[in-house]
Amino acid sequence: GSFQAKNGIGHGSFAEPTEPKQIEIEKFTRELAQTLESGRTSNKYQRLIIIMPPHSHGVLKKELSDQVGNLVIHHVDKDYTKLQDRELIKHLDDLARF
């Protein structure tokens, strides 16, 4: 929205407050993008599979450089944090075969 001072001398606008969870997602994805960029420039990987919950994944895509983005062979918009180790390994094995 916007506002104007009662005396007519000042005006401005304000933004909706950002949720702490969203702030942490943005901080994490910036740090992750920087880490992936550093790994790319150090030749620590040749291709990537990125698995993240959909919202976080969308935020990360905006932070990735084009060079890192070109190395992503799979984008998986899922949250695998609740899977048991055996289930997680099966999903990862299936993705790595491509």
Helices and strands as residue ranges (DSSP letters): E 2-4, E 11-13, H 20-41, E 48-52, H 54-63, H 66-69, E 72-77, H 85-96
